[in-house]
Amino acid sequence: MATAMSHQPFAIPVRPLLKWAGGKRQLLPQLRRFYPPEFNRYIEPFFGSGAVFFDLYGSGRLRGRDAILIDSNPDLIGCYETVRDRPEDVARVLSELAAAHRAEGRAHYYAVRDAAFNPVRERLRRADGRIAYTPELAAMLIYLNRTGFNGLFRVNASGAYNVPAGRYERPAIHDRLKLLRVAEALASPGVRIVYGSFEEAAGIAEAGDFLYIDPPYAPVSATANFTAYTTPRFTLDDQARVQQMAIALADRGCHVLVSNSTAHEIAALYDTSVAARAAGLRAVRVPARRAVNSDATRRGPVDEFLISNLDPRALRS
């Protein structure tokens, strides 16, 4: 079991490498209210951009602790594994892509997306769904992520990446130091990257572990739905499975923190659910900022749910 430790930040902060729909950098001040002062392992079943992991790592809270980072997106996992194992090679290719983008702009984006990235990732896809990422493929994903519309990762029904080019004047594509810091965090002793369903966490977690569970959000309106991170869409049944896992983990003695929208389906699963409340889970509304919307005027403040068996008032005291 890990012991209490000082939480002094490192000299150089580490920030998420990728933009991601539902990324949590803007929500970190609220999320930090629910970080337990002591815990055993850290487990994240929907890794995504990893904002909470990198926040915990950068503050020193993961020193001496294992971290298990799970995601079902094979591109995300393949990219992170390659950045971890071959960061200098990824940085070199990314620098070349950034130079070509400065010269050719949107034409280069579509050439990379359609003539290189999609064909190569299909050629490297394995029977189990994983993709055997190379430094070239990882650099292309980072490049497309930094220059595509709103930094989305979206695939069509055939599994092909189909995000259009963004309208950026000077996109920040290549930051070698940032990439190396991400690689350092992912390569830290005790950090494990896992390709698989979020339900892997249920078979791993033990009492005293801290789990941050950040599924694709339930839409709050018919036009707000975005769950196309991978070809299978995240359904209400999947949300119910997340709730059941959160309840089981809380009953097991884990520290649980869930984030989601304030859609009425989510309120029914957590805020007014007898089973969730019996497990000690409480839903708190917090202000956030909507970043993914084709209409820029609709990216304003919204409420989101943070659901936890940790009481931020008790943690402050």
Beta strands, then each sheet from edge to edge (+ up, - down):
strand 1: 42-44
strand 2: 67-71
strand 3: 191-195
strand 4: 210-213
strand 5: 255-261
strand 6: 282-289
strand 7: 301-308
sheet 1: 3+ 2+ 1+ 4+ 5+ 7- 6+
end
